[in-house]
Protein backbone atom coordinates (compact mmCIF):
# COMPACT_ATOMS: atom_id res chain seq x y z
CA UNK A 1 0.00 0.00 0.00
CA UNK A 2 1.25 3.46 -0.83
CA UNK A 3 2.37 5.63 2.06
CA UNK A 4 3.64 9.13 2.66
CA UNK A 5 6.14 8.47 5.44
CA UNK A 6 8.51 10.82 3.61
CA UNK A 7 6.12 13.77 3.93
CA UNK A 8 5.36 12.87 7.55
CA UNK A 9 9.06 12.74 8.49
CA UNK A 10 9.91 15.98 6.67
CA UNK A 11 6.99 17.83 8.29
CA UNK A 12 7.73 16.55 11.80
CA UNK A 13 11.48 17.25 11.53
CA UNK A 14 10.72 20.80 10.44
CA UNK A 15 8.04 21.25 13.12
CA UNK A 16 10.37 20.05 15.88
CA UNK A 17 13.54 21.60 14.46
CA UNK A 18 15.26 18.21 14.43
CA UNK A 19 17.95 16.79 12.18
CA UNK A 20 17.84 13.26 10.76
CA UNK A 21 20.32 11.98 13.33
CA UNK A 22 18.06 13.09 16.19
CA UNK A 23 15.22 11.03 14.76
CA UNK A 24 17.60 8.11 14.27
CA UNK A 25 18.72 8.30 17.91
CA UNK A 26 15.18 8.57 19.30
CA UNK A 27 13.67 5.90 17.03
CA UNK A 28 16.48 3.35 17.05
CA UNK A 29 16.39 3.31 13.24
CA UNK A 30 19.69 3.81 11.44
CA UNK A 31 20.42 7.23 9.96
CA UNK A 32 20.71 5.67 6.50
CA UNK A 33 17.27 4.08 6.83
CA UNK A 34 15.82 7.39 8.06
CA UNK A 35 17.32 9.05 4.98
CA UNK A 36 15.76 6.44 2.69
CA UNK A 37 12.37 6.85 4.36
CA UNK A 38 12.57 10.65 4.29
CA UNK A 39 13.51 10.69 0.61
CA UNK A 40 10.74 8.30 -0.47
CA UNK A 41 13.04 5.39 -1.32
CA UNK A 42 11.15 2.78 0.72
CA UNK A 43 8.07 1.24 -0.88
CA UNK A 44 7.13 -1.10 1.98
CA UNK A 45 6.79 0.59 5.35
CA UNK A 46 7.38 -1.95 8.09
CA UNK A 47 5.09 -1.83 11.10
CA UNK A 48 8.08 -1.55 13.41
CA UNK A 49 9.64 1.39 11.53
CA UNK A 50 6.27 3.17 11.41
CA UNK A 51 5.66 2.68 15.12
CA UNK A 52 9.22 3.61 16.10
CA UNK A 53 9.06 6.86 14.14
CA UNK A 54 5.65 7.86 15.50
CA UNK A 55 6.83 7.18 19.06
CA UNK A 56 10.09 9.05 18.50
CA UNK A 57 8.09 12.09 17.44
CA UNK A 58 5.81 11.56 20.47
CA UNK A 59 2.87 11.69 18.08
CA UNK A 60 -0.55 10.09 18.23
CA UNK A 61 -0.88 7.02 15.99
CA UNK A 62 -4.24 8.13 14.62
CA UNK A 63 -2.78 11.51 13.60
CA UNK A 64 0.19 9.83 11.96
CA UNK A 65 -2.03 7.35 10.09
CA UNK A 66 -4.06 10.24 8.65
CA UNK A 67 -0.90 11.85 7.25
CA UNK A 68 0.89 8.71 6.10
CA UNK A 69 -1.94 6.69 4.56
CA UNK A 70 -4.99 7.31 2.41
CA UNK A 71 -7.74 6.52 4.93
CA UNK A 72 -10.17 5.55 2.18
CA UNK A 73 -7.99 2.46 1.58
CA UNK A 74 -8.87 1.16 5.06
CA UNK A 75 -12.54 0.49 4.47
CA UNK A 76 -13.41 -2.99 5.72
CA UNK A 77 -15.40 -5.30 3.53
CA UNK A 78 -18.32 -7.31 4.84
CA UNK A 79 -17.48 -10.79 6.04
CA UNK A 80 -19.72 -13.42 4.49
CA UNK A 81 -18.93 -16.93 5.71
CA UNK A 82 -19.15 -19.72 3.18
CA UNK A 83 -22.54 -21.37 2.92
CA UNK A 84 -22.60 -24.60 4.89
CA UNK A 85 -24.37 -27.86 4.30
CA UNK A 86 -26.58 -29.46 6.97
CA UNK A 87 -23.64 -31.03 8.82
CA UNK A 88 -21.67 -27.78 8.66
CA UNK A 89 -24.60 -25.86 10.18
CA UNK A 90 -24.82 -28.44 13.00
CA UNK A 91 -21.08 -28.19 13.77
CA UNK A 92 -21.22 -24.40 13.60
CA UNK A 93 -23.18 -24.43 16.86
CA UNK A 94 -20.07 -25.79 18.60
CA UNK A 95 -17.58 -23.40 17.04
CA UNK A 96 -16.31 -20.39 18.94
CA UNK A 97 -13.91 -19.01 16.32
CA UNK A 98 -13.80 -15.26 15.99
CA UNK A 99 -11.45 -13.21 13.84
CA UNK A 100 -10.29 -16.24 11.89
CA UNK A 101 -7.78 -15.89 9.06
CA UNK A 102 -10.66 -16.34 6.63
CA UNK A 103 -12.68 -13.55 8.26
CA UNK A 104 -9.77 -11.12 8.59
CA UNK A 105 -8.73 -11.83 5.01
CA UNK A 106 -12.19 -11.20 3.67
CA UNK A 107 -12.62 -7.98 5.67
CA UNK A 108 -9.20 -6.51 4.86
CA UNK A 109 -8.35 -7.91 1.46
CA UNK A 110 -5.04 -9.23 2.83
CA UNK A 111 -4.68 -12.69 1.32
CA UNK A 112 -4.98 -15.79 3.46
CA UNK A 113 -1.50 -16.76 2.31
CA UNK A 114 -0.08 -13.48 3.57
CA UNK A 115 -1.92 -13.79 6.88
CA UNK A 116 -0.60 -17.33 7.29
CA UNK A 117 2.90 -15.97 6.70
CA UNK A 118 2.34 -13.29 9.35
CA UNK A 119 0.67 -15.61 11.87
CA UNK A 120 2.72 -18.78 11.49
CA UNK A 121 6.01 -17.97 9.78
CA UNK A 122 8.57 -15.19 9.95
CA UNK A 123 6.64 -12.60 7.98
CA UNK A 124 7.24 -9.06 9.20
CA UNK A 125 4.02 -7.06 9.04
CA UNK A 126 3.81 -3.85 7.10
CA UNK A 127 2.28 -0.88 8.89
CA UNK A 128 -0.87 -0.87 6.79
CA UNK A 129 -1.43 -4.58 7.52
CA UNK A 130 -1.37 -4.02 11.28
CA UNK A 131 -3.70 -1.01 10.93
CA UNK A 132 -6.12 -3.05 8.82
CA UNK A 133 -6.01 -6.05 11.16
CA UNK A 134 -6.67 -3.80 14.17
CA UNK A 135 -9.79 -2.50 12.45
CA UNK A 136 -10.90 -5.98 11.37
CA UNK A 137 -10.63 -7.53 14.83
CA UNK A 138 -12.05 -4.49 16.59
CA UNK A 139 -9.14 -3.36 18.74
CA UNK A 140 -8.29 0.30 19.25
CA UNK A 141 -5.76 1.99 17.00
CA UNK A 142 -2.22 1.27 18.15
CA UNK A 143 -3.03 -1.66 20.44
CA UNK A 144 -1.35 -4.27 18.24
CA UNK A 145 1.62 -1.99 17.56
CA UNK A 146 2.07 -1.51 21.28
CA UNK A 147 1.84 -5.23 22.05
CA UNK A 148 4.19 -6.11 19.18
CA UNK A 149 6.90 -3.51 19.60
CA UNK A 150 6.70 -1.72 22.95
CA UNK A 151 9.08 -4.07 24.78
CA UNK A 152 11.52 -4.07 21.86
CA UNK A 153 11.55 -0.28 21.74
CA UNK A 154 11.85 0.06 25.53
CA UNK A 155 15.07 -1.99 25.31
CA UNK A 156 16.62 0.63 22.98
C-alpha positions as a Markdown table, in Angstrom:
| # | Residue | x | y | z |
|---|---|---|---|---|
| 1 | Unk | 0.0 | 0.0 | 0.0 |
| 2 | Unk | 1.3 | 3.5 | -0.8 |
| 3 | Unk | 2.4 | 5.6 | 2.1 |
| 4 | Unk | 3.6 | 9.1 | 2.7 |
| 5 | Unk | 6.1 | 8.5 | 5.4 |
| 6 | Unk | 8.5 | 10.8 | 3.6 |
| 7 | Unk | 6.1 | 13.8 | 3.9 |
| 8 | Unk | 5.4 | 12.9 | 7.5 |
| 9 | Unk | 9.1 | 12.7 | 8.5 |
| 10 | Unk | 9.9 | 16.0 | 6.7 |
| 11 | Unk | 7.0 | 17.8 | 8.3 |
| 12 | Unk | 7.7 | 16.6 | 11.8 |
| 13 | Unk | 11.5 | 17.2 | 11.5 |
| 14 | Unk | 10.7 | 20.8 | 10.4 |
| 15 | Unk | 8.0 | 21.3 | 13.1 |
| 16 | Unk | 10.4 | 20.1 | 15.9 |
| 17 | Unk | 13.5 | 21.6 | 14.5 |
| 18 | Unk | 15.3 | 18.2 | 14.4 |
| 19 | Unk | 18.0 | 16.8 | 12.2 |
| 20 | Unk | 17.8 | 13.3 | 10.8 |
| 21 | Unk | 20.3 | 12.0 | 13.3 |
| 22 | Unk | 18.1 | 13.1 | 16.2 |
| 23 | Unk | 15.2 | 11.0 | 14.8 |
| 24 | Unk | 17.6 | 8.1 | 14.3 |
| 25 | Unk | 18.7 | 8.3 | 17.9 |
| 26 | Unk | 15.2 | 8.6 | 19.3 |
| 27 | Unk | 13.7 | 5.9 | 17.0 |
| 28 | Unk | 16.5 | 3.3 | 17.0 |
| 29 | Unk | 16.4 | 3.3 | 13.2 |
| 30 | Unk | 19.7 | 3.8 | 11.4 |
| 31 | Unk | 20.4 | 7.2 | 10.0 |
| 32 | Unk | 20.7 | 5.7 | 6.5 |
| 33 | Unk | 17.3 | 4.1 | 6.8 |
| 34 | Unk | 15.8 | 7.4 | 8.1 |
| 35 | Unk | 17.3 | 9.1 | 5.0 |
| 36 | Unk | 15.8 | 6.4 | 2.7 |
| 37 | Unk | 12.4 | 6.8 | 4.4 |
| 38 | Unk | 12.6 | 10.6 | 4.3 |
| 39 | Unk | 13.5 | 10.7 | 0.6 |
| 40 | Unk | 10.7 | 8.3 | -0.5 |
| 41 | Unk | 13.0 | 5.4 | -1.3 |
| 42 | Unk | 11.1 | 2.8 | 0.7 |
| 43 | Unk | 8.1 | 1.2 | -0.9 |
| 44 | Unk | 7.1 | -1.1 | 2.0 |
| 45 | Unk | 6.8 | 0.6 | 5.3 |
| 46 | Unk | 7.4 | -1.9 | 8.1 |
| 47 | Unk | 5.1 | -1.8 | 11.1 |
| 48 | Unk | 8.1 | -1.5 | 13.4 |
| 49 | Unk | 9.6 | 1.4 | 11.5 |
| 50 | Unk | 6.3 | 3.2 | 11.4 |
| 51 | Unk | 5.7 | 2.7 | 15.1 |
| 52 | Unk | 9.2 | 3.6 | 16.1 |
| 53 | Unk | 9.1 | 6.9 | 14.1 |
| 54 | Unk | 5.7 | 7.9 | 15.5 |
| 55 | Unk | 6.8 | 7.2 | 19.1 |
| 56 | Unk | 10.1 | 9.0 | 18.5 |
| 57 | Unk | 8.1 | 12.1 | 17.4 |
| 58 | Unk | 5.8 | 11.6 | 20.5 |
| 59 | Unk | 2.9 | 11.7 | 18.1 |
| 60 | Unk | -0.6 | 10.1 | 18.2 |
| 61 | Unk | -0.9 | 7.0 | 16.0 |
| 62 | Unk | -4.2 | 8.1 | 14.6 |
| 63 | Unk | -2.8 | 11.5 | 13.6 |
| 64 | Unk | 0.2 | 9.8 | 12.0 |
| 65 | Unk | -2.0 | 7.4 | 10.1 |
| 66 | Unk | -4.1 | 10.2 | 8.7 |
| 67 | Unk | -0.9 | 11.9 | 7.2 |
| 68 | Unk | 0.9 | 8.7 | 6.1 |
| 69 | Unk | -1.9 | 6.7 | 4.6 |
| 70 | Unk | -5.0 | 7.3 | 2.4 |
| 71 | Unk | -7.7 | 6.5 | 4.9 |
| 72 | Unk | -10.2 | 5.5 | 2.2 |
| 73 | Unk | -8.0 | 2.5 | 1.6 |
| 74 | Unk | -8.9 | 1.2 | 5.1 |
| 75 | Unk | -12.5 | 0.5 | 4.5 |
| 76 | Unk | -13.4 | -3.0 | 5.7 |
| 77 | Unk | -15.4 | -5.3 | 3.5 |
| 78 | Unk | -18.3 | -7.3 | 4.8 |
| 79 | Unk | -17.5 | -10.8 | 6.0 |
| 80 | Unk | -19.7 | -13.4 | 4.5 |
| 81 | Unk | -18.9 | -16.9 | 5.7 |
| 82 | Unk | -19.2 | -19.7 | 3.2 |
| 83 | Unk | -22.5 | -21.4 | 2.9 |
| 84 | Unk | -22.6 | -24.6 | 4.9 |
| 85 | Unk | -24.4 | -27.9 | 4.3 |
| 86 | Unk | -26.6 | -29.5 | 7.0 |
| 87 | Unk | -23.6 | -31.0 | 8.8 |
| 88 | Unk | -21.7 | -27.8 | 8.7 |
| 89 | Unk | -24.6 | -25.9 | 10.2 |
| 90 | Unk | -24.8 | -28.4 | 13.0 |
| 91 | Unk | -21.1 | -28.2 | 13.8 |
| 92 | Unk | -21.2 | -24.4 | 13.6 |
| 93 | Unk | -23.2 | -24.4 | 16.9 |
| 94 | Unk | -20.1 | -25.8 | 18.6 |
| 95 | Unk | -17.6 | -23.4 | 17.0 |
| 96 | Unk | -16.3 | -20.4 | 18.9 |
| 97 | Unk | -13.9 | -19.0 | 16.3 |
| 98 | Unk | -13.8 | -15.3 | 16.0 |
| 99 | Unk | -11.4 | -13.2 | 13.8 |
| 100 | Unk | -10.3 | -16.2 | 11.9 |
| 101 | Unk | -7.8 | -15.9 | 9.1 |
| 102 | Unk | -10.7 | -16.3 | 6.6 |
| 103 | Unk | -12.7 | -13.6 | 8.3 |
| 104 | Unk | -9.8 | -11.1 | 8.6 |
| 105 | Unk | -8.7 | -11.8 | 5.0 |
| 106 | Unk | -12.2 | -11.2 | 3.7 |
| 107 | Unk | -12.6 | -8.0 | 5.7 |
| 108 | Unk | -9.2 | -6.5 | 4.9 |
| 109 | Unk | -8.4 | -7.9 | 1.5 |
| 110 | Unk | -5.0 | -9.2 | 2.8 |
| 111 | Unk | -4.7 | -12.7 | 1.3 |
| 112 | Unk | -5.0 | -15.8 | 3.5 |
| 113 | Unk | -1.5 | -16.8 | 2.3 |
| 114 | Unk | -0.1 | -13.5 | 3.6 |
| 115 | Unk | -1.9 | -13.8 | 6.9 |
| 116 | Unk | -0.6 | -17.3 | 7.3 |
| 117 | Unk | 2.9 | -16.0 | 6.7 |
| 118 | Unk | 2.3 | -13.3 | 9.4 |
| 119 | Unk | 0.7 | -15.6 | 11.9 |
| 120 | Unk | 2.7 | -18.8 | 11.5 |
| 121 | Unk | 6.0 | -18.0 | 9.8 |
| 122 | Unk | 8.6 | -15.2 | 10.0 |
| 123 | Unk | 6.6 | -12.6 | 8.0 |
| 124 | Unk | 7.2 | -9.1 | 9.2 |
| 125 | Unk | 4.0 | -7.1 | 9.0 |
| 126 | Unk | 3.8 | -3.8 | 7.1 |
| 127 | Unk | 2.3 | -0.9 | 8.9 |
| 128 | Unk | -0.9 | -0.9 | 6.8 |
| 129 | Unk | -1.4 | -4.6 | 7.5 |
| 130 | Unk | -1.4 | -4.0 | 11.3 |
| 131 | Unk | -3.7 | -1.0 | 10.9 |
| 132 | Unk | -6.1 | -3.0 | 8.8 |
| 133 | Unk | -6.0 | -6.1 | 11.2 |
| 134 | Unk | -6.7 | -3.8 | 14.2 |
| 135 | Unk | -9.8 | -2.5 | 12.4 |
| 136 | Unk | -10.9 | -6.0 | 11.4 |
| 137 | Unk | -10.6 | -7.5 | 14.8 |
| 138 | Unk | -12.0 | -4.5 | 16.6 |
| 139 | Unk | -9.1 | -3.4 | 18.7 |
| 140 | Unk | -8.3 | 0.3 | 19.2 |
| 141 | Unk | -5.8 | 2.0 | 17.0 |
| 142 | Unk | -2.2 | 1.3 | 18.1 |
| 143 | Unk | -3.0 | -1.7 | 20.4 |
| 144 | Unk | -1.4 | -4.3 | 18.2 |
| 145 | Unk | 1.6 | -2.0 | 17.6 |
| 146 | Unk | 2.1 | -1.5 | 21.3 |
| 147 | Unk | 1.8 | -5.2 | 22.0 |
| 148 | Unk | 4.2 | -6.1 | 19.2 |
| 149 | Unk | 6.9 | -3.5 | 19.6 |
| 150 | Unk | 6.7 | -1.7 | 23.0 |
| 151 | Unk | 9.1 | -4.1 | 24.8 |
| 152 | Unk | 11.5 | -4.1 | 21.9 |
| 153 | Unk | 11.6 | -0.3 | 21.7 |
| 154 | Unk | 11.9 | 0.1 | 25.5 |
| 155 | Unk | 15.1 | -2.0 | 25.3 |
| 156 | Unk | 16.6 | 0.6 | 23.0 |
